[in-house]
Amino acid sequence: MAHGTPAAMTSTPRAYGGGVSEKRRRPDAKCPLRPGDPCTLCQVNVTGPQDCGLVYLIMDDPEAREAWAENRRLQREHQRAS
């Protein structure tokens, strides 16, 4: 990728374009711990939610995962009531 090119932009060659390429936007990764928010790559050496240490810690610990799920349920109920 060229320096200064946004990470979410890639160059994809056309099947029959004689080397001509078009810009395609990759989908933004969503943070599974903050629904609706994009993955902000807030930790060093992380490429997305798939290798995020925080996501791993929460999802791997049954108590933390249940507390996170309960918090999500309460947030959804609050949004429905509004």
Number of C-alpha atoms within 10 A of each C-alpha: 9 7 6 6 9 10 11 11 13 16 12 13 13 11 9 7 9 8 10 11 13 11 10 11 12 10 8 12 16 15 18 14 17 11 10 9 12 14 19 14 15 11 12 8 9 14 14 18 19 12 13 18 13 13 16 12 12 16 16 11 11 11 11 13 16 13 13 16 13 12 12 15 12 12 12 12 11 10 9 8 7 6
